[in-house]
Amino acid sequence: VFPLKGKMLNVREDKLKDISKNEEVQNLIKILGLQVNKKYENVKQLRYGSLMIMADQDQDGSHIKGLIINFIHHFWPSLIENNGFVREFVTPIIKATKGNQEKAFFTLNDFRVWSQTVDIKTWKVKYYKGLGTSSDKEGKEYFSNINRHVINFKYIDQRDDDAIDLAFNKAKADNRKEWLKTHDPENTVDHNVKNLRYQDFVNKELLQFSYYDTTRSIPSLCDGLKPGQRKILYACFKRNLKQEIKVAQLGGYTAEHAAYHHGEASLAQTIVGMAQNFVGSNNINLLMPNGQFGSRGMGGKDAASARYLHTNLSKITRFLFHENDDHLYKYLEDDGQMVEPEWYLPVIPMVLVNGAEGIGTGWSTNIPCYNPREIAKNIRAR
């Protein structure tokens, strides 16, 4: 077992000099005994007969799988054609329990479909964010029935090569825009199969990550917020946050009440960003920066630790996002829990007030900040 640290490099477009400096890539090459650009007729010359990827079962885990497949495909396409060389070990992303009954789901869509057939409130639902969520007992269960959890990647023809290239070739950003249009949340990989074609992995599993990556990286035009920011605002409104609270505490409250699955450190960073009011950050900060929230000189990176900082709703926030509108929004559901709305609708376009910046799959955005008074004046004139 070799643990990768975070996400691997997309080697397809990087220069050989940069790739050679990457520790993760070099370690994998040494461990497997690979020689760059060598064509392998079989795996006998390698130190291991196969490479099994054990990643989280969520969308980011799918991306990690894709990056490793891309790494092998770019340098050693002959090994991709050697069916069974690349494998994956899959674990449940959600488990639902009720008394002695237990149901395991390998995709969120499988869980959603099943949850519509039962009274989900009578079941205890646990989200498995990553491999570390599983207990020792569960780990032993997975490995004692290893054939249930191992899927071999399968190469058939040129379409498999084209699918991998489409997903990771930087020159094909426009093609990925068209690819994203084919997204169907119900079209997911069947984890009961023993062999998964590369084309199906890209178009059914990696596509789910890419769509999700774009939605969380690029804000909605309606409220100018990314999903993480919207969850924080929802939690503040739910708590009626007029009294200040530690940023770290607000992160925990948001994770609990808005079903945020990506770690509270990331949430704390987002809260800090929403409260910053130095020149070049927010024209209207929706949260108050009570403490050292960073400076213009360091672009806000010099903010104090979340456990030292306090925040609460700015007085103007509820005038922008009017309380009477709360009952009109379409609220989302997560694991049977009602969470934040699909989007808010402020009285002036916040996407112009505070601007937006983000890079997703195939798409990116960069909107500068505009003067709120001029925006209001233009709306009145219109």
C-alpha positions as CSV (number, residue, x, y, z in Angstrom):
1,V,0.0,0.0,0.0
2,F,1.3,3.4,-1.0
3,P,-0.6,6.5,0.2
4,L,-0.9,9.3,-2.2
5,K,-0.9,12.8,-0.7
6,G,-3.9,14.6,-2.1
7,K,-4.6,14.8,-5.9
8,M,-2.1,13.7,-8.4
9,L,-0.6,15.9,-11.2
10,N,-2.3,16.0,-14.6
11,V,0.8,14.8,-16.5
12,R,-0.8,15.1,-19.9
13,E,0.1,18.8,-20.4
14,D,3.0,19.3,-18.0
15,K,6.6,19.5,-19.2
16,L,8.8,16.4,-18.5
17,K,11.0,18.7,-16.3
18,D,8.0,19.5,-14.0
19,I,6.9,15.9,-13.9
20,S,10.3,14.7,-12.9
21,K,10.2,17.0,-9.9
22,N,6.9,15.7,-8.7
23,E,7.5,13.3,-5.8
24,E,4.2,11.4,-6.1
25,V,4.9,10.6,-9.8
26,Q,8.5,9.5,-9.2
27,N,7.5,7.3,-6.3
28,L,4.9,5.5,-8.4
29,I,7.4,5.0,-11.2
30,K,9.9,3.5,-8.8
31,I,7.4,1.3,-6.9
32,L,6.1,-0.2,-10.1
33,G,9.5,-0.4,-11.7
34,L,8.3,1.5,-14.8
35,Q,10.5,2.9,-17.6
36,V,9.2,6.1,-19.3
37,N,7.8,5.6,-22.8
38,K,8.6,1.8,-22.8
39,K,6.0,-0.4,-24.5
40,Y,5.0,-3.3,-22.3
41,E,3.8,-6.5,-23.9
42,N,2.9,-7.9,-20.5
43,V,3.5,-7.1,-16.8
44,K,6.3,-9.6,-16.2
45,Q,8.9,-6.9,-16.2
46,L,7.2,-4.9,-13.5
47,R,7.5,-5.3,-9.8
48,Y,3.7,-5.7,-9.4
49,G,1.2,-7.4,-11.6
50,S,-1.5,-4.8,-11.1
51,L,-2.2,-1.3,-9.7
52,M,-5.3,-1.1,-7.5
53,I,-6.7,2.4,-6.7
54,M,-8.3,2.9,-3.3
55,A,-9.9,6.4,-3.3
56,D,-12.8,7.9,-1.5
57,Q,-16.2,7.0,-3.0
58,D,-17.2,10.6,-3.5
59,Q,-16.7,12.8,-6.6
60,D,-13.2,13.9,-5.6
61,G,-12.3,10.2,-5.3
62,S,-13.5,9.7,-8.9
63,H,-11.2,12.5,-9.9
64,I,-8.2,10.9,-8.2
65,K,-8.9,7.6,-10.0
66,G,-9.1,9.5,-13.3
67,L,-5.8,11.3,-12.7
68,I,-4.0,8.0,-12.0
69,I,-5.6,6.4,-15.1
70,N,-4.5,9.5,-17.1
71,F,-0.9,9.1,-15.7
72,I,-0.7,5.4,-16.9
73,H,-2.4,6.2,-20.2
74,H,-0.2,9.1,-21.1
75,F,3.2,7.3,-20.6
76,W,2.2,3.6,-20.9
77,P,-0.9,3.2,-23.1
78,S,0.1,-0.5,-23.6
79,L,-0.5,-1.1,-19.8
80,I,-4.0,0.4,-20.2
81,E,-4.7,-2.1,-23.0
82,N,-3.5,-4.8,-20.6
83,N,-7.0,-5.5,-19.0
84,G,-6.9,-6.0,-15.3
85,F,-3.6,-4.1,-14.8
86,V,-5.5,-1.1,-13.4
87,R,-8.2,-1.9,-10.8
88,E,-10.2,0.0,-8.2
89,F,-11.4,-0.9,-4.7
90,V,-14.8,0.5,-4.1
91,T,-16.5,1.1,-0.7
92,P,-20.0,2.3,0.2
93,I,-20.5,6.1,0.3
94,I,-23.7,5.8,2.3
95,K,-25.0,3.2,4.7
96,A,-28.6,3.1,6.0
97,T,-29.4,1.1,9.1
98,K,-32.7,0.2,10.8
99,G,-32.6,-2.4,13.6
100,N,-30.7,-5.4,12.2
101,Q,-31.2,-4.3,8.6
102,E,-28.3,-2.6,6.8
103,K,-28.2,-1.2,3.2
104,A,-24.9,-0.1,1.6
105,F,-24.9,2.3,-1.4
106,F,-21.9,2.9,-3.7
107,T,-23.3,6.0,-5.4
108,L,-25.5,8.9,-4.1
109,N,-27.9,8.3,-7.0
110,D,-28.5,4.6,-5.9
111,F,-29.3,5.9,-2.4
112,R,-31.6,8.6,-3.7
113,V,-33.6,6.1,-5.8
114,W,-33.9,3.7,-2.8
115,S,-34.8,6.5,-0.3
116,Q,-37.9,7.3,-2.4
117,T,-39.2,3.8,-1.8
118,V,-39.1,3.8,2.0
119,D,-39.8,6.2,4.9
120,I,-36.3,7.5,5.2
121,K,-36.9,9.1,8.5
122,T,-37.2,5.7,10.2
123,W,-33.6,4.8,9.0
124,K,-30.3,6.0,10.3
125,V,-28.2,7.3,7.5
126,K,-24.4,7.7,7.6
127,Y,-22.4,9.4,4.9
128,Y,-18.9,7.9,4.4
129,K,-16.9,10.9,3.4
130,G,-13.7,8.9,2.9
131,L,-11.9,5.7,3.6
132,G,-11.1,6.9,7.1
133,T,-14.8,6.9,8.0
134,S,-14.9,3.1,7.9
135,S,-14.2,1.4,11.2
136,D,-11.7,-1.5,11.7
137,K,-14.7,-4.0,11.7
138,E,-16.0,-2.6,8.4
139,G,-12.5,-2.7,6.9
140,K,-12.2,-6.4,7.7
141,E,-15.6,-7.0,6.2
142,Y,-14.5,-5.3,2.9
143,F,-11.3,-7.3,2.7
144,S,-12.9,-10.6,3.7
145,N,-15.3,-10.2,0.7
146,I,-12.7,-8.6,-1.5
147,N,-14.2,-9.8,-4.8
148,R,-17.3,-7.8,-4.1
149,H,-15.2,-4.6,-3.8
150,V,-12.7,-5.0,-6.7
151,I,-13.5,-3.8,-10.2
152,N,-11.1,-4.2,-13.1
153,F,-10.8,-1.5,-15.7
154,K,-11.3,-2.7,-19.3
155,Y,-9.9,-1.4,-22.6
156,I,-11.8,-2.3,-25.8
157,D,-10.9,0.1,-28.6
158,Q,-9.9,3.7,-29.6
159,R,-13.0,5.1,-27.9
160,D,-11.5,4.4,-24.5
161,D,-8.3,6.3,-25.5
162,D,-10.5,9.2,-26.8
163,A,-12.5,9.3,-23.6
164,I,-9.4,9.6,-21.3
165,D,-7.9,12.2,-23.6
166,L,-11.2,14.2,-23.6
167,A,-11.2,14.4,-19.8
168,F,-7.6,15.5,-19.3
169,N,-6.3,17.2,-22.4
170,K,-6.2,20.9,-21.7
171,A,-6.6,21.7,-25.4
172,K,-10.1,20.1,-25.3
173,A,-11.8,22.5,-23.0
174,D,-14.4,23.3,-25.6
175,N,-15.1,19.6,-26.1
176,R,-15.6,19.3,-22.4
177,K,-18.3,22.0,-22.5
178,E,-20.3,19.8,-24.9
179,W,-19.4,16.7,-22.8
180,L,-20.8,18.4,-19.7
181,K,-24.1,19.0,-21.5
182,T,-24.6,15.2,-21.6
183,H,-24.7,15.1,-17.7
184,D,-27.4,13.0,-16.3
185,P,-27.4,12.5,-12.5
186,E,-29.1,9.1,-12.8
187,N,-26.6,7.8,-15.3
188,T,-24.0,6.3,-12.9
189,V,-21.6,3.3,-12.9
190,D,-23.1,0.0,-11.8
191,H,-20.8,-1.2,-9.0
192,N,-22.0,-4.7,-9.3
193,V,-20.0,-5.2,-12.5
194,K,-16.6,-6.9,-12.3
195,N,-15.2,-5.1,-15.4
196,L,-15.7,-1.4,-16.1
197,R,-14.8,0.0,-19.5
198,Y,-12.6,3.2,-19.4
199,Q,-15.2,4.9,-21.6
200,D,-18.0,4.2,-19.2
201,F,-15.8,5.3,-16.2
202,V,-15.2,8.7,-17.9
203,N,-18.8,9.2,-19.2
204,K,-20.6,7.9,-16.1
205,E,-18.4,8.5,-13.1
206,L,-15.8,11.1,-14.0
207,L,-18.6,13.2,-15.7
208,Q,-20.4,13.3,-12.3
209,F,-17.3,14.8,-10.7
210,S,-16.7,17.3,-13.5
211,Y,-20.3,18.6,-13.3
212,Y,-20.1,18.9,-9.5
213,D,-16.7,20.6,-9.8
214,T,-18.1,23.2,-12.1
215,T,-21.2,23.9,-9.9
216,R,-19.1,24.3,-6.8
217,S,-16.4,26.4,-8.5
218,I,-18.6,28.9,-10.5
219,P,-21.2,30.9,-8.6
220,S,-24.9,31.2,-9.5
221,L,-25.9,34.3,-11.4
222,C,-28.9,34.6,-9.1
223,D,-27.1,35.2,-5.8
224,G,-23.4,35.4,-6.7
225,L,-22.7,32.5,-4.3
226,K,-21.0,29.2,-4.6
227,P,-22.6,26.2,-2.8
228,G,-20.3,26.4,0.2
229,Q,-21.0,30.2,0.6
230,R,-24.7,29.6,0.3
231,K,-24.6,26.9,3.0
232,I,-22.9,29.3,5.4
233,L,-25.5,32.0,4.7
234,Y,-28.3,29.5,5.2
235,A,-26.8,28.4,8.5
236,C,-26.5,32.1,9.6
237,F,-30.1,32.8,8.7
238,K,-31.3,29.6,10.5
239,R,-29.4,30.5,13.6
240,N,-30.4,34.2,13.3
241,L,-26.7,35.1,13.9
242,K,-26.9,38.5,15.4
243,Q,-24.5,37.8,18.3
244,E,-20.9,37.0,17.3
245,I,-19.7,33.4,17.3
246,K,-16.2,31.9,16.7
247,V,-15.6,31.2,13.0
248,A,-14.6,27.6,13.9
249,Q,-18.0,27.1,15.7
250,L,-19.9,28.5,12.8
251,G,-18.1,26.1,10.5
252,G,-19.2,23.2,12.7
253,Y,-22.8,24.5,12.9
254,T,-22.9,24.8,9.1
255,A,-21.5,21.3,8.5
256,E,-24.3,19.9,10.8
257,H,-27.3,21.9,9.6
258,A,-26.4,22.3,5.9
259,A,-24.9,18.8,5.3
260,Y,-21.5,20.1,4.2
261,H,-19.3,17.0,3.4
262,H,-15.9,18.6,2.7
263,G,-14.3,19.4,6.1
264,E,-14.6,22.3,8.4
265,A,-11.2,23.8,7.6
266,S,-12.5,24.5,4.1
267,L,-15.7,26.0,5.6
268,A,-13.7,28.3,8.0
269,Q,-11.6,29.6,5.0
270,T,-14.9,30.4,3.1
271,I,-16.4,32.2,6.2
272,V,-13.2,34.3,6.5
273,G,-13.5,35.2,2.8
274,M,-17.1,36.3,3.2
275,A,-16.2,38.6,6.1
276,Q,-13.2,40.3,4.6
277,N,-13.7,44.0,3.9
278,F,-10.3,45.4,2.9
279,V,-9.9,47.0,-0.5
280,G,-10.0,44.4,-3.2
281,S,-12.0,41.8,-1.2
282,N,-15.8,42.4,-0.8
283,N,-17.6,45.6,-1.6
284,I,-20.4,44.4,0.8
285,N,-19.2,41.8,3.3
286,L,-22.2,39.6,4.3
287,L,-20.5,38.6,7.5
288,M,-18.6,40.8,10.1
289,P,-14.8,40.6,10.5
290,N,-14.5,40.7,14.3
291,G,-10.7,40.1,14.6
292,Q,-7.8,39.9,12.2
293,F,-9.3,38.7,9.0
294,G,-6.4,39.5,6.8
295,S,-5.0,42.5,4.9
296,R,-4.8,43.9,1.4
297,G,-1.0,43.5,1.4
298,M,-1.3,39.7,1.7
299,G,-4.6,39.3,-0.2
300,G,-6.2,38.1,3.0
301,K,-3.9,35.1,3.4
302,D,-2.6,36.6,6.7
303,A,-5.9,36.0,8.5
304,A,-5.6,34.6,12.0
305,S,-6.6,31.0,12.8
306,A,-10.4,30.3,12.8
307,R,-10.4,29.5,16.5
308,Y,-9.4,33.1,17.3
309,L,-11.8,34.9,14.9
310,H,-15.4,35.9,15.6
311,T,-18.2,36.8,13.2
312,N,-21.9,37.5,12.9
313,L,-24.3,38.6,10.1
314,S,-23.7,42.2,8.9
315,K,-26.7,44.4,9.5
316,I,-27.1,45.0,5.8
317,T,-27.3,41.3,4.9
318,R,-31.0,40.8,5.8
319,F,-31.9,43.9,3.8
320,L,-30.2,42.4,0.7
321,F,-31.6,38.9,1.3
322,H,-35.1,39.7,2.6
323,E,-36.6,37.5,5.2
324,N,-40.0,37.4,3.5
325,D,-38.5,35.7,0.5
326,D,-37.3,32.7,2.6
327,H,-40.6,30.8,2.2
328,L,-40.5,31.2,-1.6
329,Y,-37.2,29.4,-2.4
330,K,-36.8,25.8,-3.6
331,Y,-34.9,24.1,-0.8
332,L,-32.6,21.2,-1.4
333,E,-32.6,17.9,0.4
334,D,-29.5,15.9,1.6
335,D,-29.8,12.5,3.3
336,G,-33.5,13.3,4.2
337,Q,-32.5,16.6,5.7
338,M,-33.7,19.9,4.3
339,V,-30.7,22.2,3.6
340,E,-30.0,25.5,1.8
341,P,-32.1,26.7,-1.2
342,E,-31.1,26.1,-4.8
343,W,-30.2,29.9,-4.9
344,Y,-31.2,33.1,-3.0
345,L,-32.5,36.2,-4.8
346,P,-31.0,39.4,-3.3
347,V,-32.5,42.8,-4.1
348,I,-29.4,43.8,-6.1
349,P,-27.2,41.4,-8.1
350,M,-24.5,40.3,-5.6
351,V,-22.6,38.6,-8.4
352,L,-21.7,42.2,-9.5
353,V,-21.3,43.7,-6.1
354,N,-18.6,41.3,-4.8
355,G,-17.6,39.8,-8.2
356,A,-16.7,36.2,-8.8
357,E,-13.7,34.0,-9.6
358,G,-13.6,30.3,-10.2
359,I,-12.3,27.6,-12.5
360,G,-14.4,24.4,-13.1
361,T,-14.2,21.7,-15.8
362,G,-14.5,23.3,-19.2
363,W,-15.6,26.6,-17.7
364,S,-14.2,29.5,-15.7
365,T,-15.4,32.9,-14.6
366,N,-13.9,36.2,-13.5
367,I,-16.3,39.0,-12.7
368,P,-14.9,42.2,-11.1
369,C,-16.5,44.1,-8.2
370,Y,-18.8,47.0,-9.0
371,N,-20.0,49.9,-6.9
372,P,-23.3,48.9,-5.2
373,R,-24.7,52.5,-5.4
374,E,-24.1,52.6,-9.1
375,I,-25.7,49.1,-9.5
376,A,-28.8,50.3,-7.5
377,K,-29.0,53.5,-9.6
378,N,-28.9,51.5,-12.8
379,I,-31.6,49.1,-11.6
380,R,-33.9,52.1,-10.7
381,A,-33.2,53.7,-14.1
382,R,-34.1,50.5,-15.9
